Amino acid sequence: MSDPALQALLPKALKTPLKVLYLCQEAALIRRQLAGETLTREQAGALRDDVSTDEITPVHILSHYDDTLGDFAHTGLRCQGVNPIGPKALRQAGFAVLVAGRRYGKGSSREHSPTAEKLAGVQLVIAESFERIYRQNADNIGLFTSTDWGLLERIERGESITLTDLVAGRDALATSILLAGGLLRWGQRFLGGTPTFTDRVGPQTLFEKILHRHRLPAPHTPEQPQAGEGLFVRADWRFIHEYYTGMADTLLRGALGQHFRLQRPEQIVVFEDHTSYVDESPAHVRGGLMANMRAMSQAQRDFAARHGLRMHRTLTEAEVLLDDGSNVAGISHAMVAEHYALPGQLVVGTDSHTPHSGALGCVAFGVGTTDMANAFVTGAVRVTWPESVQVTLHGALPVGVTAKDLMLHLLATPWIRAGHGVGKVFEFTGEGIAPMDTDERATLTNMCAELGGLTGIVAPDAQTLRFLKERRGVDFQIEDWMHSDEGAHFVHHIAVDLSGLRPMVAQPGDPGQGLAVADLAERVRIDIAYGGSCTAGKREDFDHYHAVLAWGLKQGLKIPPSVQVFLQYGTTAVRDYCIAQGYDKTFAAMGVRILQPSCGACANCGPGSSTDAAQVTVSAINRNFPGRSGPGQVWLASPPTVMASALAGELLSFEELQRRTRQSAD
């Protein structure tokens, strides 16, 4: 297409002059721009890095999936401890361009974030680097993104910007989708084939082998994809939850009319896992969002019924009392690992923690709403061919140190902190991985989302077979190809001596701000201790919670009156396991509030979330971005550290709590 033709497609909002908002580290500078002052790049000073999707669209406003979403763009942005952008402020100020630092859009897969920005009038986001899901979501809805700082200089000079400029450096597939007006229209025109397996020349990683076995023919996709090139794959499983289904349905109706059909509906699973405790969520109750939340959930139920989809719904506490035990539910990606995913398969879900199932030796990654809507009607999923990183684990974890501590250690390393993990595949190998059961491996692959990665994967082995047989009754045979070949290419290698790890915490604001508990400069009192979420709501996690609390009970310890403690099951299977083991009796004796399976406080959707900025929480969830689990400060920690801290009333490892107790007894 010639440049004049490209220019004709350029939205009027992107023609000069363009109003630019620098997302500065100083809140006052952002407020000055909102008030009408124009800054230069130099005057803006240091820009905010790591702007998360939790800040762009806080979780409590995700029930909006129409034009009103634009009123809330960036209302969660935190700079110097304050939120400089209020409701409607971005939209009313008329900014067409946003500028930020590195790793823009990190965190959740929510497509609400770029959608809110576009609805607020933003047409272009310039940043040093972007998180994979955010940028792909932006492409799919026609929000331009660029890492070309030369564009900013030209905008400041008042020069015209062409569409050619905006797609410069992007792969052919991304460019084609943008020119077609979005993924849904592009998909209807070009997708719908069957996988074409063409073996890659030379040694391959397990990830590469699985992707090659699921590739679909499509224009602008290479025969032998290289890093950074786009392609389409056929998913064995597609899943979605209530925050996205209504939006997906709206997108499909708008693009395809009322009578679209879903491809292979028997391989689509729908989960209602975020709203079980929304009636107790201060963010939703105070925000007057209850009617919106109920409408959002009903929209998903209607969609599932209309298309005959299987659906799992977490029951309320009142409904549990009437349940005959037949209801099977829980957090979506944990449920997929417990009931659906198999080694060698490809799984996609509308959640950034979809890599949870990578612990089984399958490829699992999160996608946005438009990507899932397209996958519903074409069966095809867009992915950019990634580079792979090998994480080799040596030795064995010390007693009291868990996979969560390992991930907090990796997140704090300079290579990851610098953003080099963005878009990568992390394969965990070495003698240290073999003893880890599938629950612990799932913590590793799940939290590859925090590393910035596309996914994490562990080659299937005897532990995988045991999990499938004992948990699911599945007799599975590992095929000869289900491993990475010797000599397979990894762009980076990380070696970890597990024996040298200690219990870790991550300081409030970002999962990458990790340090050993023993290295805390001062005692940190806590108000809330929360154990749960997909990352820490599994069987082995509850083994840890129970072990600490049972020890404390035996020692005559009690949870301080000033500390609230919550434990939330990841799935009904975990709940039933804990009851069968008698854990519930210990939890009750220690005054812990037990919650039914749900995302809950992890997504600021229920008990365990803070209600005041002065509160301090120690939590086993996977991320602690500003506002993620309420207005207070959230420290991340492993299950044993969370429960030990609950007993101590301050951040403390289980080992240190035991030492203190012995010394007091002496």
C-alpha positions as CSV (number, residue, x, y, z in Angstrom):
1,M,0.0,0.0,0.0
2,S,1.5,3.4,-1.0
3,D,2.2,6.0,1.6
4,P,-0.6,8.4,0.5
5,A,-3.1,5.5,0.9
6,L,-1.7,4.8,4.4
7,Q,-2.0,8.5,5.2
8,A,-5.7,8.4,4.2
9,L,-6.3,5.8,6.9
10,L,-4.7,7.9,9.6
11,P,-7.3,8.9,12.2
12,K,-7.8,12.7,12.3
13,A,-6.8,12.7,16.0
14,L,-3.2,11.8,15.0
15,K,-2.7,14.7,12.6
16,T,-0.9,17.7,14.0
17,P,-1.0,19.4,16.4
18,L,-0.9,16.6,18.9
19,K,-1.3,17.1,22.6
20,V,1.2,15.1,24.7
21,L,1.0,14.0,28.3
22,Y,4.2,12.9,29.9
23,L,3.6,10.4,32.7
24,C,6.2,11.9,35.0
25,Q,7.5,10.5,38.3
26,E,6.5,13.8,39.9
27,A,2.7,14.0,40.5
28,A,2.8,17.8,40.4
29,L,4.1,17.8,36.8
30,I,1.3,15.6,35.7
31,R,-1.3,17.8,37.3
32,R,0.3,20.9,35.7
33,Q,-0.2,19.2,32.3
34,L,-3.8,18.3,33.1
35,A,-4.3,22.0,33.9
36,G,-3.2,23.0,30.5
37,E,0.6,23.6,30.7
38,T,2.7,22.1,27.9
39,L,5.9,20.5,28.8
40,T,8.9,19.5,26.7
41,R,10.6,16.1,27.1
42,E,13.4,17.8,29.0
43,Q,11.0,19.6,31.4
44,A,9.1,16.4,32.1
45,G,12.2,14.9,33.7
46,A,12.1,11.3,34.9
47,L,9.2,9.3,33.5
48,R,7.3,6.6,35.3
49,D,8.6,3.1,34.6
50,D,6.5,-0.1,35.1
51,V,3.1,1.6,34.7
52,S,0.8,-1.3,35.3
53,T,-2.6,-2.2,33.9
54,D,-3.9,-2.2,37.5
55,E,-3.1,1.5,37.5
56,I,-4.4,2.3,34.0
57,T,-7.7,0.6,34.9
58,P,-8.1,-0.3,38.6
59,V,-9.9,-3.6,39.1
60,H,-13.0,-2.1,40.7
61,I,-14.0,-0.3,37.4
62,L,-13.6,-3.3,35.1
63,S,-17.3,-3.8,35.2
64,H,-17.5,-1.0,32.6
65,Y,-17.1,-2.4,29.1
66,D,-18.8,0.4,27.1
67,D,-17.8,4.0,26.4
68,T,-17.9,5.0,30.1
69,L,-14.7,3.0,30.6
70,G,-12.8,6.0,29.1
71,D,-13.8,8.1,32.1
72,F,-11.5,6.0,34.3
73,A,-8.3,5.8,32.3
74,H,-5.2,6.1,34.5
75,T,-7.2,6.8,37.7
76,G,-5.1,4.3,39.5
77,L,-1.7,5.8,38.4
78,R,0.5,6.3,41.5
79,C,3.2,8.9,41.6
80,Q,4.9,9.9,44.9
81,G,2.1,8.2,46.8
82,V,-0.8,10.1,45.2
83,N,-3.1,9.6,42.2
84,P,-2.8,12.7,40.1
85,I,-5.3,11.7,37.4
86,G,-9.0,11.7,38.5
87,P,-12.1,10.4,36.8
88,K,-12.7,12.0,33.4
89,A,-9.5,14.1,33.7
90,L,-7.6,12.4,30.9
91,R,-10.6,12.5,28.6
92,Q,-11.4,16.1,29.3
93,A,-7.8,17.3,28.8
94,G,-7.7,16.0,25.2
95,F,-4.3,14.3,25.2
96,A,-3.7,12.3,22.0
97,V,-0.2,11.0,23.0
98,L,1.0,9.4,26.3
99,V,4.7,9.1,27.0
100,A,6.2,6.8,29.7
101,G,9.4,4.8,30.5
102,R,10.1,1.1,30.4
103,R,7.8,-1.9,30.7
104,Y,4.6,0.0,30.0
105,G,1.4,-2.0,30.6
106,K,2.9,-4.7,32.9
107,G,0.6,-6.9,34.9
108,S,-2.8,-8.1,34.0
109,S,-4.0,-9.1,30.5
110,R,-7.0,-6.8,30.8
111,E,-7.8,-5.2,27.5
112,H,-9.8,-2.7,29.4
113,S,-6.5,-0.7,29.8
114,P,-5.8,0.2,26.2
115,T,-9.5,0.4,25.5
116,A,-9.9,3.0,28.3
117,E,-7.0,5.0,26.9
118,K,-8.5,5.0,23.4
119,L,-11.9,5.9,24.6
120,A,-10.3,8.8,26.5
121,G,-8.9,10.1,23.2
122,V,-5.4,8.7,23.3
123,Q,-4.2,7.5,19.9
124,L,-0.5,6.8,20.5
125,V,1.5,5.6,23.4
126,I,5.3,6.1,23.3
127,A,7.4,4.2,25.8
128,E,10.9,2.8,26.2
129,S,9.4,-0.8,26.1
130,F,6.0,-2.5,26.4
131,E,4.7,-5.6,28.0
132,R,3.7,-8.2,25.4
133,I,0.0,-8.6,26.2
134,Y,-0.6,-4.8,26.5
135,R,0.9,-4.1,23.2
136,Q,-0.9,-6.9,21.4
137,N,-4.2,-5.7,22.9
138,A,-3.5,-2.2,21.7
139,D,-2.8,-3.5,18.2
140,N,-6.0,-5.4,18.1
141,I,-8.1,-2.3,18.9
142,G,-6.1,0.2,16.8
143,L,-4.3,2.0,19.5
144,F,-0.8,2.8,18.2
145,T,2.3,2.1,20.3
146,S,5.9,3.0,19.5
147,T,9.3,2.8,21.1
148,D,10.7,5.3,18.6
149,W,11.6,8.4,20.6
150,G,12.3,10.2,17.3
151,L,8.6,10.3,16.8
152,L,8.3,12.3,20.0
153,E,10.9,14.8,18.8
154,R,9.0,15.3,15.5
155,I,5.7,15.7,17.4
156,E,7.2,18.4,19.6
157,R,8.4,20.2,16.4
158,G,4.9,20.0,15.0
159,E,5.8,17.7,12.1
160,S,3.2,15.4,10.5
161,I,3.2,11.8,11.4
162,T,2.2,9.1,8.9
163,L,0.8,5.7,9.4
164,T,4.0,4.4,7.9
165,D,5.9,6.1,10.7
166,L,3.6,4.5,13.3
167,V,4.0,0.9,12.1
168,A,7.7,1.2,11.4
169,G,9.7,-1.6,12.9
170,R,6.6,-3.7,13.6
171,D,6.3,-7.2,12.2
172,A,4.3,-7.8,9.0
173,L,1.4,-9.4,10.8
174,A,0.9,-6.6,13.3
175,T,1.1,-4.1,10.5
176,S,-1.5,-6.0,8.4
177,I,-3.9,-6.2,11.4
178,L,-3.6,-2.5,12.0
179,L,-4.2,-1.7,8.4
180,A,-7.3,-4.0,8.3
181,G,-8.9,-2.0,11.1
182,G,-8.5,-4.6,13.8
183,L,-8.1,-8.3,14.5
184,L,-11.7,-9.4,14.3
185,R,-12.2,-8.1,10.7
186,W,-8.7,-9.5,9.7
187,G,-9.5,-12.9,11.3
188,Q,-12.8,-13.3,9.5
189,R,-11.0,-12.7,6.2
190,F,-7.9,-14.8,6.6
191,L,-8.3,-17.4,9.3
192,G,-10.1,-20.8,9.6
193,G,-7.6,-23.4,8.4
194,T,-6.2,-26.5,10.1
195,P,-2.8,-26.8,11.7
196,T,0.1,-27.5,9.2
197,F,3.0,-29.2,10.9
198,T,6.4,-28.4,9.4
199,D,9.3,-29.5,11.4
200,R,11.9,-26.8,12.2
201,V,15.4,-27.4,11.1
202,G,17.9,-28.1,13.9
203,P,17.4,-28.6,17.7
204,Q,14.3,-27.1,19.2
205,T,13.0,-26.2,22.7
206,L,9.9,-27.9,24.0
207,F,8.0,-24.7,23.5
208,E,9.0,-24.4,19.9
209,K,8.0,-28.0,19.2
210,I,4.5,-27.5,20.6
211,L,4.0,-24.3,18.7
212,H,5.1,-25.9,15.4
213,R,2.5,-28.6,16.0
214,H,-0.2,-26.0,16.4
215,R,0.7,-23.6,13.6
216,L,-2.1,-22.3,11.3
217,P,-1.6,-21.0,7.8
218,A,-2.2,-17.3,7.5
219,P,-1.0,-14.3,5.4
220,H,2.0,-12.4,6.6
221,T,3.2,-15.3,8.8
222,P,6.5,-17.0,8.1
223,E,7.2,-20.6,7.3
224,Q,10.1,-20.7,9.7
225,P,9.3,-18.0,12.3
226,Q,12.0,-16.1,13.9
227,A,11.9,-14.1,17.2
228,G,9.6,-11.1,16.9
229,E,7.6,-12.5,14.0
230,G,3.8,-13.0,14.3
231,L,1.9,-16.2,13.6
232,F,-1.3,-18.0,14.5
233,V,-1.8,-21.2,16.3
234,R,-4.7,-23.4,17.1
235,A,-5.5,-23.8,20.8
236,D,-6.6,-27.0,22.4
237,W,-8.3,-25.1,25.2
238,R,-9.7,-21.5,25.3
239,F,-11.0,-20.1,28.6
240,I,-12.5,-16.8,29.8
241,H,-13.9,-15.3,33.0
242,E,-16.6,-12.8,33.8
243,Y,-14.4,-9.7,33.5
244,Y,-14.0,-10.3,29.8
245,T,-16.9,-12.2,28.4
246,G,-19.4,-9.3,28.2
247,M,-16.7,-7.3,26.4
248,A,-15.9,-10.1,24.0
249,D,-19.6,-10.6,23.2
250,T,-20.0,-6.9,22.6
251,L,-16.9,-6.9,20.3
252,L,-18.2,-9.9,18.3
253,R,-21.7,-8.5,17.9
254,G,-20.3,-5.1,16.7
255,A,-17.9,-6.7,14.2
256,L,-19.9,-9.8,13.0
257,G,-23.6,-9.1,13.8
258,Q,-25.9,-11.0,16.2
259,H,-25.6,-14.5,14.8
260,F,-21.9,-15.4,14.9
261,R,-20.9,-19.0,15.6
262,L,-18.2,-20.3,17.8
263,Q,-15.6,-22.7,16.6
264,R,-15.2,-25.9,18.5
265,P,-17.3,-24.8,21.5
266,E,-16.6,-28.0,23.3
267,Q,-13.1,-26.8,23.8
268,I,-14.2,-23.5,25.4
269,V,-14.5,-23.2,29.2
270,V,-16.1,-20.3,31.0
271,F,-15.4,-19.4,34.7
272,E,-17.1,-17.1,37.2
273,D,-14.2,-16.8,39.6
274,H,-13.7,-13.1,40.4
275,T,-17.1,-12.0,41.9
276,S,-18.0,-14.6,44.5
277,Y,-17.3,-12.1,47.3
278,V,-17.9,-8.9,45.5
279,D,-20.6,-8.0,48.1
280,E,-17.8,-7.7,50.6
281,S,-15.4,-5.8,48.4
282,P,-15.1,-2.2,49.7
283,A,-13.8,-1.0,46.3
284,H,-17.0,-2.1,44.6
285,V,-19.5,-1.3,47.3
286,R,-18.1,2.2,48.0
287,G,-17.9,2.8,44.3
288,G,-21.5,2.0,43.7
289,L,-20.6,-0.7,41.2
290,M,-22.7,-3.6,42.5
291,A,-25.3,-3.3,39.8
292,N,-22.6,-3.2,37.2
293,M,-20.9,-6.3,38.6
294,R,-24.1,-8.3,38.6
295,A,-24.8,-7.2,35.1
296,M,-21.3,-8.2,34.0
297,S,-21.7,-11.7,35.6
298,Q,-25.2,-12.1,34.0
299,A,-23.8,-11.2,30.6
300,Q,-21.4,-14.1,30.9
301,R,-24.0,-16.5,32.0
302,D,-26.2,-15.5,29.1
303,F,-23.3,-15.9,26.6
304,A,-22.5,-19.4,28.0
305,A,-26.1,-20.5,27.8
306,R,-26.6,-19.1,24.3
307,H,-23.6,-21.0,22.9
308,G,-23.9,-24.1,25.0
309,L,-20.5,-23.7,26.8
310,R,-19.4,-25.5,29.9
311,M,-19.2,-23.2,32.9
312,H,-17.7,-23.4,36.4
313,R,-19.1,-21.0,39.0
314,T,-17.8,-20.6,42.6
315,L,-20.7,-20.7,45.0
316,T,-21.4,-18.1,47.6
317,E,-21.0,-19.2,51.2
318,A,-24.7,-19.5,51.6
319,E,-24.9,-21.7,48.4
320,V,-22.1,-23.9,49.6
321,L,-24.3,-25.0,52.6
322,L,-26.9,-26.3,50.1
323,D,-24.4,-27.9,47.7
324,D,-24.5,-31.7,47.4
325,G,-20.8,-31.7,46.7
326,S,-21.2,-31.9,42.9
327,N,-20.2,-28.3,42.2
328,V,-16.6,-28.1,40.9
329,A,-15.2,-24.6,40.7
330,G,-12.3,-22.4,41.4
331,I,-9.8,-19.9,39.9
332,S,-9.8,-20.4,36.2
333,H,-6.2,-21.2,35.4
334,A,-5.9,-23.4,38.5
335,M,-9.0,-25.3,37.3
336,V,-7.6,-25.7,33.8
337,A,-4.5,-27.4,35.3
338,E,-6.7,-29.6,37.5
339,H,-9.2,-30.7,34.9
340,Y,-8.2,-29.9,31.3
341,A,-4.6,-29.2,30.2
342,L,-2.3,-32.0,29.1
343,P,1.4,-32.2,28.2
344,G,2.0,-31.0,24.6
345,Q,-1.2,-29.1,24.4
346,L,-1.7,-25.3,23.8
347,V,-3.9,-23.4,26.2
348,V,-5.0,-19.7,26.1
349,G,-7.0,-17.8,28.6
350,T,-8.0,-14.2,29.3
351,D,-5.7,-13.9,32.3
352,S,-2.0,-13.1,32.5
353,H,-1.5,-16.1,34.9
354,T,-2.6,-18.6,32.3
355,P,1.0,-19.9,32.3
356,H,0.0,-21.8,35.5
357,S,-0.6,-24.9,33.3
358,G,2.9,-24.7,31.9
359,A,3.8,-26.8,34.9
360,L,2.3,-29.8,33.0
361,G,4.5,-29.4,30.0
362,C,2.0,-27.6,27.8
363,V,2.2,-24.1,26.3
364,A,-0.2,-21.8,28.1
365,F,-0.3,-18.0,27.8
366,G,-2.7,-15.1,28.4
367,V,-4.4,-13.1,25.8
368,G,-6.6,-10.0,25.7
369,T,-10.4,-9.8,25.0
370,T,-10.1,-9.2,21.2
371,D,-7.7,-12.0,20.8
372,M,-10.1,-14.3,22.7
373,A,-13.1,-13.1,20.7
374,N,-11.2,-13.8,17.5
375,A,-10.2,-17.3,18.9
376,F,-13.8,-18.0,19.7
377,V,-15.0,-17.6,16.1
378,T,-11.9,-18.7,14.2
379,G,-10.2,-21.1,16.6
380,A,-6.9,-19.2,15.9
381,V,-4.7,-17.4,18.4
382,R,-2.2,-14.7,17.6
383,V,1.2,-15.0,19.1
384,T,4.6,-13.4,18.5
385,W,7.4,-15.9,18.2
386,P,9.4,-15.4,21.4
387,E,12.9,-16.0,22.5
388,S,13.5,-18.6,25.2
389,V,15.4,-18.4,28.5
390,Q,16.7,-21.5,30.3
391,V,16.5,-21.4,34.1
392,T,18.6,-24.2,35.5
393,L,18.0,-25.1,39.1
394,H,20.9,-26.7,41.1
395,G,20.7,-28.3,44.5
396,A,17.6,-28.4,46.6
397,L,15.5,-25.9,48.4
398,P,16.2,-25.6,52.2
399,V,13.5,-26.5,54.6
400,G,11.0,-23.6,54.8
401,V,12.0,-22.1,51.4
402,T,9.4,-22.5,48.6
403,A,9.0,-21.9,44.9
404,K,7.5,-18.5,45.8
405,D,10.8,-17.5,47.4
406,L,12.6,-18.7,44.3
407,M,10.4,-16.5,42.1
408,L,10.8,-13.4,44.3
409,H,14.5,-14.0,44.1
410,L,14.4,-14.1,40.3
411,L,12.2,-11.0,40.1
412,A,14.8,-9.1,42.1
413,T,17.7,-10.0,39.8
414,P,19.1,-7.1,37.8
415,W,18.5,-8.8,34.4
416,I,14.8,-9.2,35.1
417,R,14.5,-5.8,36.8
418,A,15.9,-4.3,33.6
419,G,13.0,-5.7,31.7
420,H,14.9,-8.3,29.7
421,G,12.4,-11.0,30.5
422,V,9.6,-9.3,28.6
423,G,8.0,-11.6,26.1
424,K,10.3,-14.4,26.8
425,V,9.6,-18.1,27.4
426,F,11.1,-19.4,30.7
427,E,11.9,-23.1,30.8
428,F,12.8,-24.5,34.2
429,T,15.3,-27.3,34.1
430,G,18.0,-29.0,36.2
431,E,18.2,-31.5,39.0
432,G,16.5,-29.0,41.3
433,I,13.2,-29.1,39.4
434,A,12.8,-32.9,39.6
435,P,11.8,-33.1,43.3
436,M,9.3,-30.3,43.0
437,D,5.7,-31.5,42.7
438,T,3.4,-30.0,40.2
439,D,1.9,-27.5,42.6
440,E,5.3,-25.9,43.2
441,R,6.1,-26.0,39.5
442,A,2.8,-24.2,38.9
443,T,4.0,-21.3,41.1
444,L,7.1,-21.0,38.9
445,T,5.2,-21.0,35.6
446,N,2.4,-18.9,36.9
447,M,4.7,-16.1,38.1
448,C,6.5,-15.9,34.8
449,A,3.8,-13.3,34.2
450,E,5.6,-11.2,36.8
451,L,8.9,-11.8,35.1
452,G,7.3,-10.2,32.0
453,G,7.3,-13.5,30.1
454,L,5.0,-14.9,27.6
455,T,4.9,-18.2,29.6
456,G,6.8,-20.7,31.6
457,I,7.2,-24.4,31.0
458,V,8.5,-27.5,32.6
459,A,9.1,-30.7,30.6
460,P,6.7,-33.5,31.7
461,D,8.3,-36.2,33.8
462,A,7.4,-38.7,36.5
463,Q,6.0,-36.0,38.7
464,T,3.7,-34.9,35.9
465,L,2.4,-38.4,35.4
466,R,1.8,-38.8,39.2
467,F,-0.2,-35.5,39.3
468,L,-2.4,-36.5,36.3
469,K,-3.1,-40.0,37.7
470,E,-3.6,-39.0,41.4
471,R,-5.5,-35.7,40.9
472,R,-7.3,-36.4,37.6
473,G,-7.4,-40.2,37.1
474,V,-5.6,-39.7,33.8
475,D,-3.2,-42.3,32.5
476,F,-0.8,-40.3,30.3
477,Q,2.1,-41.5,28.2
478,I,4.9,-39.0,27.6
479,E,5.9,-39.0,24.0
480,D,9.5,-39.1,22.8
481,W,9.5,-35.5,21.5
482,M,8.2,-33.9,24.7
483,H,11.5,-32.3,25.8
484,S,14.0,-29.7,24.7
485,D,16.6,-31.0,22.4
486,E,20.3,-30.9,23.3
487,G,21.7,-27.8,21.6
488,A,18.3,-26.0,21.5
489,H,18.8,-22.2,21.4
490,F,18.2,-20.2,24.5
491,V,18.9,-16.4,24.3
492,H,19.9,-16.3,28.0
493,H,20.8,-18.8,30.8
494,I,20.0,-18.3,34.4
495,A,21.5,-20.6,37.0
496,V,20.2,-20.7,40.6
497,D,21.7,-22.5,43.5
498,L,18.6,-23.4,45.4
499,S,20.5,-24.3,48.6
500,G,21.5,-20.7,49.0
501,L,18.0,-19.2,48.9
502,R,16.3,-17.8,52.0
503,P,12.7,-16.8,52.7
504,M,12.0,-13.7,50.7
505,V,9.5,-10.8,50.7
506,A,8.8,-8.2,48.0
507,Q,8.3,-4.6,49.2
508,P,5.0,-2.8,48.4
509,G,4.5,-1.5,44.9
510,D,6.2,-4.1,42.7
511,P,6.9,-7.8,42.8
512,G,10.5,-7.1,41.7
513,Q,11.4,-5.2,44.9
514,G,12.5,-8.4,46.7
515,L,14.8,-9.0,49.6
516,A,15.4,-11.7,52.1
517,V,13.2,-11.4,55.2
518,A,16.4,-11.6,57.4
519,D,17.7,-8.4,55.6
520,L,14.8,-6.2,56.6
521,A,16.2,-3.1,58.1
522,E,13.4,-2.7,60.7
523,R,10.4,-4.6,61.9
524,V,7.3,-4.2,59.8
525,R,4.0,-4.6,61.7
526,I,1.1,-6.1,59.8
527,D,-2.6,-5.7,59.9
528,I,-3.7,-8.4,57.5
529,A,-2.3,-11.8,56.5
530,Y,-3.8,-13.3,53.3
531,G,-3.1,-16.8,51.9
532,G,-4.7,-17.8,48.7
533,S,-4.9,-16.9,45.0
534,C,-3.9,-19.1,42.0
535,T,-0.3,-18.8,43.0
536,A,-0.8,-19.8,46.6
537,G,-4.1,-21.5,46.9
538,K,-3.0,-25.0,45.9
539,R,-2.7,-28.2,48.0
540,E,1.0,-27.8,48.9
541,D,0.4,-24.2,49.8
542,F,-2.2,-25.2,52.3
543,D,0.1,-27.9,53.6
544,H,2.4,-25.0,54.5
545,Y,-0.3,-22.8,56.0
546,H,-1.5,-25.7,58.1
547,A,2.0,-26.7,59.2
548,V,2.8,-23.3,60.6
549,L,-0.5,-22.8,62.3
550,A,-0.5,-26.3,63.8
551,W,2.9,-25.7,65.2
552,G,1.8,-22.4,66.6
553,L,-1.3,-24.1,68.2
554,K,0.9,-26.7,69.8
555,Q,3.2,-23.9,71.2
556,G,0.2,-22.1,72.7
557,L,0.6,-19.2,70.3
558,K,-2.3,-17.0,69.2
559,I,-2.8,-14.6,66.4
560,P,-2.7,-11.1,67.8
561,P,-6.1,-9.4,68.0
562,S,-4.8,-6.6,65.7
563,V,-4.2,-9.0,62.8
564,Q,-6.9,-10.3,60.5
565,V,-6.1,-13.6,58.8
566,F,-7.7,-15.0,55.7
567,L,-7.2,-18.3,53.8
568,Q,-8.9,-18.8,50.5
569,Y,-8.9,-22.0,48.5
570,G,-7.8,-22.0,44.9
571,T,-10.3,-24.7,43.9
572,T,-13.0,-26.9,45.4
573,A,-10.6,-29.8,45.1
574,V,-8.2,-28.0,47.4
575,R,-11.0,-27.3,49.9
576,D,-12.1,-30.9,49.9
577,Y,-8.5,-32.1,50.4
578,C,-8.0,-29.7,53.4
579,I,-11.2,-30.9,55.0
580,A,-10.2,-34.5,54.5
581,Q,-6.9,-33.8,56.1
582,G,-8.5,-32.1,59.1
583,Y,-6.8,-28.8,58.3
584,D,-10.1,-26.9,58.8
585,K,-10.1,-27.8,62.5
586,T,-6.7,-26.1,63.0
587,F,-7.8,-23.1,61.0
588,A,-10.9,-22.7,63.1
589,A,-9.0,-23.1,66.3
590,M,-6.7,-20.3,65.3
591,G,-9.5,-17.9,64.3
592,V,-8.7,-17.8,60.6
593,R,-11.5,-16.8,58.2
594,I,-11.8,-19.4,55.5
595,L,-13.0,-18.3,52.1
596,Q,-14.4,-20.3,49.2
597,P,-12.4,-20.6,46.0
598,S,-12.2,-17.3,44.2
599,C,-9.6,-14.7,43.1
600,G,-10.9,-12.6,46.0
601,A,-8.4,-10.2,47.6
602,C,-5.8,-10.8,44.9
603,A,-7.9,-8.9,42.5
604,N,-9.3,-6.5,45.1
605,C,-12.6,-8.4,45.0
606,G,-13.3,-9.5,48.5
607,P,-12.2,-10.1,52.1
608,G,-8.5,-9.8,52.7
609,S,-8.2,-6.6,50.7
610,S,-7.1,-3.5,52.7
611,T,-9.6,-0.8,53.4
612,D,-7.3,2.0,54.4
613,A,-4.0,3.3,53.1
614,A,-2.4,2.9,56.5
615,Q,-3.0,-0.8,56.6
616,V,-0.1,-3.2,55.9
617,T,-0.8,-6.7,54.4
618,V,1.5,-9.7,54.0
619,S,0.1,-11.7,51.2
620,A,0.9,-14.9,49.2
621,I,-0.6,-13.5,46.0
622,N,1.6,-12.9,42.9
623,R,1.7,-9.2,42.4
624,N,1.4,-6.1,44.6
625,F,1.1,-3.1,42.2
626,P,-0.4,0.0,43.7
627,G,-4.1,-0.6,44.5
628,R,-4.0,-4.2,43.5
629,S,-5.3,-5.5,46.8
630,G,-6.8,-2.3,48.3
631,P,-5.3,1.1,49.2
632,G,-2.8,-0.2,51.8
633,Q,0.7,-1.5,51.4
634,V,1.1,-5.1,50.3
635,W,4.2,-7.2,51.0
636,L,4.5,-10.4,49.0
637,A,5.7,-13.6,50.7
638,S,5.6,-17.4,50.6
639,P,2.8,-19.3,52.4
640,P,5.0,-20.2,55.4
641,T,6.2,-16.7,55.8
642,V,2.6,-15.3,55.6
643,M,1.4,-17.5,58.4
644,A,4.5,-17.0,60.5
645,S,4.0,-13.3,60.1
646,A,0.4,-13.7,61.1
647,L,1.4,-15.3,64.4
648,A,4.1,-12.8,65.1
649,G,2.1,-9.7,64.1
650,E,5.1,-8.6,61.9
651,L,7.0,-9.7,58.9
652,L,8.9,-12.8,60.0
653,S,10.1,-16.1,58.5
654,F,8.9,-19.4,60.1
655,E,12.5,-20.3,61.0
656,E,12.9,-17.0,62.9
657,L,9.5,-17.4,64.6
658,Q,10.6,-20.9,65.8
659,R,13.9,-19.5,67.0
660,R,12.2,-16.7,68.9
661,T,9.8,-19.1,70.5
662,R,12.5,-21.4,71.7
663,Q,14.5,-18.5,73.2
664,S,11.4,-17.2,75.0
665,A,10.8,-20.7,76.4
666,D,14.5,-20.9,77.6
